[in-house]
Protein backbone atom coordinates (compact mmCIF):
# COMPACT_ATOMS: atom_id res chain seq x y z
CA UNK A 1 0.00 0.00 0.00
CA UNK A 2 2.85 2.41 0.87
CA UNK A 3 4.50 1.74 -2.47
CA UNK A 4 1.20 2.29 -4.26
CA UNK A 5 0.66 5.62 -2.52
CA UNK A 6 3.93 6.91 -3.96
CA UNK A 7 2.85 6.46 -7.57
CA UNK A 8 2.08 9.73 -9.46
CA UNK A 9 -1.00 8.14 -11.06
CA UNK A 10 -2.44 7.45 -7.62
CA UNK A 11 -1.86 11.11 -6.81
CA UNK A 12 -3.89 12.02 -9.88
CA UNK A 13 -6.77 9.79 -8.81
CA UNK A 14 -6.70 11.33 -5.34
CA UNK A 15 -6.67 14.78 -6.91
CA UNK A 16 -9.70 13.92 -8.99
CA UNK A 17 -11.52 12.67 -5.91
CA UNK A 18 -10.55 15.81 -3.97
CA UNK A 19 -11.79 18.09 -6.74
CA UNK A 20 -15.05 16.14 -7.04
CA UNK A 21 -15.58 16.34 -3.27
CA UNK A 22 -14.83 20.07 -3.25
CA UNK A 23 -17.25 20.61 -6.11
CA UNK A 24 -19.94 18.65 -4.29
CA UNK A 25 -19.49 20.73 -1.15
CA UNK A 26 -19.64 23.94 -3.13
CA UNK A 27 -22.77 22.74 -4.88
CA UNK A 28 -24.43 22.02 -1.53
CA UNK A 29 -23.50 25.51 -0.36
CA UNK A 30 -25.48 27.18 -3.12
CA UNK A 31 -28.86 26.37 -4.55
CA UNK A 32 -29.18 24.92 -8.00
CA UNK A 33 -31.95 27.47 -8.61
CA UNK A 34 -30.51 30.51 -10.44
CA UNK A 35 -32.58 33.02 -8.48
CA UNK A 36 -31.97 31.57 -5.02
CA UNK A 37 -29.04 32.40 -2.71
CA UNK A 38 -28.42 30.35 0.43
CA UNK A 39 -25.79 31.52 2.93
CA UNK A 40 -24.94 28.27 4.70
CA UNK A 41 -23.93 27.71 8.31
CA UNK A 42 -20.43 26.80 7.12
CA UNK A 43 -20.10 30.09 5.26
CA UNK A 44 -21.36 32.04 8.26
CA UNK A 45 -18.83 30.29 10.50
CA UNK A 46 -16.05 31.12 8.06
CA UNK A 47 -17.09 34.79 7.99
CA UNK A 48 -17.13 34.95 11.80
CA UNK A 49 -13.73 33.29 12.11
CA UNK A 50 -12.22 35.62 9.52
CA UNK A 51 -13.51 38.71 11.31
CA UNK A 52 -12.39 37.47 14.72
CA UNK A 53 -8.87 36.68 13.52
CA UNK A 54 -8.53 40.09 11.92
CA UNK A 55 -9.90 42.19 14.77
CA UNK A 56 -9.16 39.88 17.70
CA UNK A 57 -12.79 40.02 18.83
CA UNK A 58 -16.19 38.75 17.63
CA UNK A 59 -18.33 41.13 15.55
CA UNK A 60 -21.03 43.25 17.12
CA UNK A 61 -24.63 42.69 16.04
CA UNK A 62 -24.48 45.62 13.60
CA UNK A 63 -21.15 44.41 12.19
CA UNK A 64 -22.49 40.86 11.86
CA UNK A 65 -25.53 42.00 9.92
CA UNK A 66 -23.26 44.10 7.70
CA UNK A 67 -20.97 41.12 7.04
CA UNK A 68 -23.93 39.01 5.98
CA UNK A 69 -25.19 41.76 3.67
CA UNK A 70 -21.73 41.97 2.10
CA UNK A 71 -21.66 38.20 1.59
CA UNK A 72 -25.01 38.36 -0.22
CA UNK A 73 -23.86 41.36 -2.27
CA UNK A 74 -20.71 39.48 -3.24
CA UNK A 75 -22.71 36.43 -4.33
CA UNK A 76 -25.10 38.55 -6.40
CA UNK A 77 -22.29 40.35 -8.23
CA UNK A 78 -20.39 37.08 -8.66
CA UNK A 79 -23.34 35.33 -10.29
CA UNK A 80 -24.18 38.26 -12.52
CA UNK A 81 -20.54 38.59 -13.61
CA UNK A 82 -20.51 34.89 -14.54
CA UNK A 83 -23.78 35.29 -16.41
CA UNK A 84 -22.28 38.15 -18.42
CA UNK A 85 -19.14 36.11 -19.10
CA UNK A 86 -16.89 38.65 -17.39
CA UNK A 87 -14.64 35.84 -16.14
CA UNK A 88 -13.76 34.86 -19.72
CA UNK A 89 -10.33 35.89 -21.02
CA UNK A 90 -9.49 37.65 -17.76
CA UNK A 91 -5.78 36.97 -17.28
CA UNK A 92 -5.81 37.51 -13.52
CA UNK A 93 -8.76 35.16 -12.98
CA UNK A 94 -7.25 32.51 -15.25
CA UNK A 95 -3.95 32.62 -13.36
CA UNK A 96 -5.69 32.48 -10.01
CA UNK A 97 -7.73 29.44 -11.01
CA UNK A 98 -4.61 27.73 -12.32
CA UNK A 99 -2.88 28.42 -9.01
CA UNK A 100 -5.78 26.87 -7.11
CA UNK A 101 -5.59 23.71 -9.22
CA UNK A 102 -1.85 23.50 -8.63
CA UNK A 103 -2.37 24.00 -4.89
CA UNK A 104 -4.69 20.99 -4.88
CA UNK A 105 -2.01 18.90 -6.60
CA UNK A 106 0.68 20.13 -4.22
CA UNK A 107 -1.40 19.33 -1.13
CA UNK A 108 -1.86 15.71 -2.19
CA UNK A 109 1.81 15.24 -3.10
CA UNK A 110 2.94 16.78 0.21
CA UNK A 111 1.29 13.95 2.17
CA UNK A 112 3.83 11.37 0.94
CA UNK A 113 6.55 10.62 3.50
CA UNK A 114 9.95 9.74 2.00
CA UNK A 115 11.84 6.62 2.97
CA UNK A 116 15.45 6.96 4.06
CA UNK A 117 16.57 5.05 0.96
CA UNK A 118 14.73 7.53 -1.27
CA UNK A 119 16.47 10.49 0.33
CA UNK A 120 19.83 8.74 0.00
CA UNK A 121 19.15 8.07 -3.68
CA UNK A 122 18.05 11.67 -4.24
CA UNK A 123 21.25 12.97 -2.64
CA UNK A 124 23.35 10.65 -4.81
CA UNK A 125 21.60 11.85 -7.98
CA UNK A 126 21.91 15.56 -7.13
CA UNK A 127 25.19 15.94 -5.20
CA UNK A 128 25.91 19.47 -6.49
CA UNK A 129 22.76 20.83 -4.84
CA UNK A 130 24.10 19.92 -1.39
CA UNK A 131 27.86 20.08 -1.87
CA UNK A 132 29.58 21.61 1.15
CA UNK A 133 32.03 24.44 0.52
CA UNK A 134 35.53 24.47 1.99
CA UNK A 135 35.67 26.67 5.09
CA UNK A 136 38.58 28.56 6.54
CA UNK A 137 39.58 29.94 9.90
CA UNK A 138 42.46 32.33 9.30
CA UNK A 139 44.22 35.57 10.18
CA UNK A 140 45.61 38.08 7.73
CA UNK A 141 47.92 41.09 7.84
CA UNK A 142 47.72 43.58 5.00
CA UNK A 143 50.57 45.34 3.22
CA UNK A 144 49.66 48.29 1.01
CA UNK A 145 51.59 48.24 -2.30
CA UNK A 146 51.02 51.98 -2.81
CA UNK A 147 52.62 52.72 0.55
CA UNK A 148 55.44 50.17 0.38
CA UNK A 149 56.42 50.75 -3.24
CA UNK A 150 59.60 48.96 -4.32
CA UNK A 151 60.16 47.77 -0.75
CA UNK A 152 57.00 45.65 -0.75
CA UNK A 153 58.75 42.27 -1.18
CA UNK A 154 61.43 43.12 1.39
CA UNK A 155 58.90 44.41 3.94
CA UNK A 156 56.73 41.32 3.43
CA UNK A 157 59.69 38.98 4.08
CA UNK A 158 60.73 40.87 7.20
CA UNK A 159 57.20 41.05 8.56
CA UNK A 160 56.66 37.36 7.87
CA UNK A 161 59.70 36.53 10.00
CA UNK A 162 58.48 38.78 12.82
CA UNK A 163 55.01 37.26 12.79
CA UNK A 164 56.29 33.69 12.99
CA UNK A 165 58.63 34.73 15.76
CA UNK A 166 55.77 36.28 17.71
CA UNK A 167 53.62 33.15 17.25
CA UNK A 168 50.11 33.78 18.56
CA UNK A 169 50.76 37.40 19.48
CA UNK A 170 47.41 39.21 19.70
CA UNK A 171 48.99 42.43 18.39
CA UNK A 172 49.62 40.99 14.93
CA UNK A 173 47.06 43.27 13.24
CA UNK A 174 49.04 46.40 14.15
CA UNK A 175 52.15 45.04 12.44
CA UNK A 176 50.71 45.66 8.97
CA UNK A 177 49.03 48.56 7.22
CA UNK A 178 45.52 49.78 7.95
CA UNK A 179 42.79 47.73 6.28
CA UNK A 180 39.01 48.04 6.08
CA UNK A 181 38.25 44.32 6.43
CA UNK A 182 38.68 42.18 9.53
CA UNK A 183 41.98 40.61 10.44
CA UNK A 184 40.47 37.40 11.82
CA UNK A 185 37.93 35.10 10.16
CA UNK A 186 36.32 32.03 11.71
CA UNK A 187 34.89 29.12 9.69
CA UNK A 188 34.20 31.28 6.64
CA UNK A 189 32.94 29.60 3.43
CA UNK A 190 35.23 29.80 0.41
CA UNK A 191 32.60 31.77 -1.51
CA UNK A 192 32.55 34.45 1.20
CA UNK A 193 36.36 34.64 1.18
CA UNK A 194 36.26 35.08 -2.61
CA UNK A 195 33.57 37.73 -2.26
CA UNK A 196 35.66 39.79 0.14
CA UNK A 197 39.22 39.18 -1.10
CA UNK A 198 38.79 37.86 -4.65
CA UNK A 199 38.94 34.45 -6.33
CA UNK A 200 42.73 34.46 -6.52
CA UNK A 201 43.07 34.93 -2.77
CA UNK A 202 40.51 32.20 -2.00
CA UNK A 203 42.22 29.75 -4.35
CA UNK A 204 45.60 30.41 -2.73
CA UNK A 205 44.11 29.99 0.71
CA UNK A 206 43.06 26.47 -0.28
CA UNK A 207 46.72 25.61 -0.86
CA UNK A 208 48.05 26.90 2.46
CA UNK A 209 48.44 24.33 5.22
CA UNK A 210 47.34 25.24 8.73
CA UNK A 211 50.19 26.30 10.96
CA UNK A 212 52.71 29.13 10.51
CA UNK A 213 52.28 32.49 8.85
CA UNK A 214 52.75 32.30 5.10
CA UNK A 215 52.71 34.59 2.11
CA UNK A 216 52.57 37.01 0.57
CA UNK A 217 49.13 36.19 -0.87
CA UNK A 218 47.69 38.58 -3.44
CA UNK A 219 44.16 39.97 -3.33
CA UNK A 220 42.28 42.75 -5.07
CA UNK A 221 43.59 45.13 -2.41
CA UNK A 222 47.27 44.26 -2.47
CA UNK A 223 49.20 41.57 -0.60
CA UNK A 224 48.60 39.77 2.69
CA UNK A 225 50.44 37.54 5.08
CA UNK A 226 48.16 34.73 6.15
CA UNK A 227 47.99 32.21 8.95
CA UNK A 228 45.43 29.43 8.44
CA UNK A 229 44.24 28.02 11.74
CA UNK A 230 41.84 25.43 10.34
CA UNK A 231 40.58 24.34 6.96
CA UNK A 232 37.53 22.16 6.42
CA UNK A 233 37.47 20.36 3.10
CA UNK A 234 34.37 20.64 0.95
CA UNK A 235 32.62 17.88 -0.96
CA UNK A 236 29.49 15.77 -0.97
CA UNK A 237 28.08 15.56 2.55
CA UNK A 238 26.56 12.61 4.34
CA UNK A 239 22.77 12.47 4.40
CA UNK A 240 22.73 12.97 8.16
CA UNK A 241 24.43 16.37 7.73
CA UNK A 242 22.00 17.76 5.15
CA UNK A 243 18.88 15.68 5.72
CA UNK A 244 16.50 18.62 6.11
CA UNK A 245 17.74 20.27 2.91
CA UNK A 246 17.48 16.97 1.00
CA UNK A 247 13.95 16.46 2.35
CA UNK A 248 12.88 19.92 1.15
CA UNK A 249 14.31 19.31 -2.33
CA UNK A 250 12.77 15.83 -2.46
CA UNK A 251 9.36 17.22 -1.48
CA UNK A 252 9.62 19.88 -4.17
CA UNK A 253 10.58 17.31 -6.82
CA UNK A 254 7.60 15.12 -5.85
CA UNK A 255 5.23 18.10 -6.03
CA UNK A 256 6.48 18.98 -9.50
CA UNK A 257 6.15 15.36 -10.61
CA UNK A 258 2.61 15.00 -9.25
CA UNK A 259 1.60 18.34 -10.74
CA UNK A 260 2.92 17.41 -14.16
CA UNK A 261 1.23 14.00 -14.05
CA UNK A 262 -2.03 15.64 -13.04
CA UNK A 263 -1.76 18.12 -15.91
CA UNK A 264 -0.91 15.47 -18.49
CA UNK A 265 -3.93 13.38 -17.43
CA UNK A 266 -6.20 16.43 -17.69
CA UNK A 267 -4.71 17.32 -21.06
CA UNK A 268 -5.85 13.96 -22.47
CA UNK A 269 -9.43 15.21 -22.26
CA UNK A 270 -8.77 17.94 -24.82
CA UNK A 271 -7.86 18.30 -28.46
CA UNK A 272 -5.51 21.26 -28.72
CA UNK A 273 -5.29 23.32 -31.90
CA UNK A 274 -2.81 26.18 -32.18
CA UNK A 275 -3.94 28.55 -34.90
CA UNK A 276 -1.18 30.20 -36.89
CA UNK A 277 1.64 29.03 -34.61
CA UNK A 278 4.31 30.87 -36.63
CA UNK A 279 6.09 33.46 -34.43
CA UNK A 280 5.12 37.03 -35.13
CA UNK A 281 8.73 38.01 -35.81
CA UNK A 282 8.97 35.37 -38.56
CA UNK A 283 5.96 36.59 -40.48
CA UNK A 284 6.45 38.47 -43.72
CA UNK A 285 5.52 42.12 -43.51
CA UNK A 286 2.22 43.04 -45.12
CA UNK A 287 2.48 45.12 -48.30
N, C-alpha and C positions, 0 to 999 in steps of 0.2 A: 504493500500500500504506500509506504514512504517513497519507494522508487517511482511509483505511478504518479504521485503528487508532484514530482519534480519535472514531469514532462510538460513542455510548452503547450501541447494540444489540450492537455487537461486544464491548464490555465485558461485557455480560450473557452472551454466548455463552462468553467466556473464563471468567467466573465459574462458569458451569455446568460447564465442563470441569474447572476447579480443584476444585470441590466433588466431582464424580464421582471424580477422581483421589484426593482425600483420603479419600473413603469407601472406595475400593478398597484403599488402603494400610492403613486401619484394619481392614478386613475380613481382610486377610492377616495382620495382627498378632494376631488372635484367632480361635480355631477356630469353625467354624459349629456344632459340637456343643455343646449347652447345658452339659453337665457337664465340659467340657474347657477348661483354661486353659493357654495357651502364652505364656510371657514371652520375647519375641523378642530377638534380638541387638541390634536397634535400640533397643528399650526399655531393655535393660541398659546400652547405651552412654549413653543419655540420663540414666539414673539416676547413672551414674558421673560424667558431666560436671557434673551438678547438684551432687553432693556436693563435687566438687573445687573448683568455683567458690565454693561457700559457705565451705568450710573451708581453702581454699588448700593442699590436700594430697589424695592419693588415700585411699580408705577402707582400713582394716585388714581382715583376713580376717573377723574377728567382725562388724565394722560392715557389710561387704559382704553377709554372710549375713543380717544383720538387715534391710538395705535390700530384699533380695529377698523376705524374708518379708513385709515391709510392703507391697510391690507386689502380692503374691498376696492378702494380706488386703484391700487396697483393691479389687482386682478382684472378689473374692467379695462384699464388701458392696455394691459398685456393681451387680453383676448381680442380687443379691437385692432391692435397692431398686427396680430397674427392674421386676423381676417382680411386686413388690407395688404398683407404680404410684406409688411415693413421689415420683417426679419430676413427676407431674401436678399442675397448679394450684399449683406452688411458684413464687412471684413472683421470688425470687432466681435460681432456675435458669432461668426463662423469660427474664429480663433478660440473664443471662449468655450464653445461647444466641443471643439476638438480637444482642448485642454481637459475638459471634464471626462471625456472618453478615455484619455490617456491616464488620468488619475485613477479611474476604475481599474484599468489594466495594472497600474503600478501597485495599487492596494492589494490585489490578489497575489502578484509576484512577491511582494514583501513578506508574505506569510510563510514562505519556504525557508526552513532553517538549514544552513549548510552543514555538511559533514566535514570532519577534520581533513579527510582525504581530499575532498573537493577544494578546500582552501589551499592545501599543499600543492595540488595540481595547478590551481590558478596562479599561485606564486611562481611555480616553475615555468609556466608559460609566459608570464609577464614580469620577468625579473627587473627590467629597467624602471618599472613604475615604483619599485620599493627599494632600489639600490641605495645603500647608505654611503654618504660622502665621507672621505677622509676628514678627520678633525685634528686640530692642532692646539696645543697649549704652548705658548712661546712668549719670549721677550724680544724687544728690538730697540736698538739705539740708532738714531738717524744722524747722518752726516750730509750737510748741505753742499752740493757741488759748487754752487755759485759763491759760497763763502770760502770754501777750501781751495778752489782753483786748482793749480798744478800740484798742490800738496795733498790732494784728496787721497791718493793711494798710500802715501807715506803716513798721513794722519790715521787712516783706517787701520794700517798694520800696527801702529803704536797703540791705538786705542784697543784693538783686539787683544794685544798682550796684556794691557792693564785690566781689562775686563776679566780675562781668564785668571789673572793673578788675584783679583778681588773675589772671585768665586760668586757667592750668592749675595754680594753687597747690595743692600737696598737702595743705595744712591746711584745706581748704574745709569738711570735716566738723565741725570745732570751731567754725565760725562760726554754726551753728544750735543748736537745742536737742537734748538727748539723745534717742536713738531706738533702739528695740530691733532694727530691721532694719538690713541693710547700707546703706552709703552709695554703693557702686559695684556695678553689675550688668553682666555681660558676656554678650552674645548670649542674652538670656533670652526665651523664647517669650511671646507676648502672654497666653496663658492663665495662665502662672505669675505674670506681673505682676499680672493681675486677681486671682489667688488671694491675693497678698500685700498689695496696695494697694487692691483693689476695681475693679469694672468701669469706674467713672467715671474713675479715674486712668488705666487702660489705654487707654481711648478717647481721652482727652486727649493721651496720649503719642504716639498715632498721628498727631496733628495737628501736633506740634512738629517743626520742621526741625532737623537736626543743626547744631550750631554753638554760639552763645552760650547763657548761662544764661537761662532763661525761667520765667515763672510769675507768681503762685502757681498751683499745680495742687492741687486738692482730692483728698483720699483719705478713707478711713474713720477715719484717725487725726487729721487736721487739714489743714494746707497744706504744700506743698513747693515749693522752687525746684529746677528740673530743667535739666540739661544733657545733651542727647542727642548721643552721640558717633557712633553709627551706627544705621541702621534698615534692616532687610532686609524688603522687601515679601513678603507671603504670596501664595498663589495655587496654581494647578495646576502641579505640577512636571513636568519632563521625565522620560521613562522612565528615562534613564540615572541620574537622581538617586534614584529610588525602585524600581529594578528588583527588588531582593530582596523588598521588601514586596509589590509587584505579583505576583511569582511565587508567594509564599505564598498570597495571596488567590485567585489563579487556580487553584492546586492545590486549595484548599479547595472552590471552586465546582465544579470538575470531579468531586471526590469526592462531593459532594452530588448532582450530576446523575447520576453513575453509580449511586449507591446508590438513588436514587429510581427510575431506569429498571429496575434489578434488582428492586426491590420490586414495581413495577407489573407486570412480566412474571410474577413468582411469583404475584401476586394473581389473575391470569387463570385459574389452576388451581382456584380456589375459588369457591364460591357463598356469599356472606356474608349471613347473616340476623341482624338485630339485634332481639331480642325486647323488646317494651315499651320503645321508645326514648325515651318521654316522660321528661323530667327529673323527678327525685324531687320537687323543690320545686314543680313544676307540678301534681302529682297532688292530687286532692281528698282531704281527710282522711277516714279511715274512720269510720263512725258508731259 
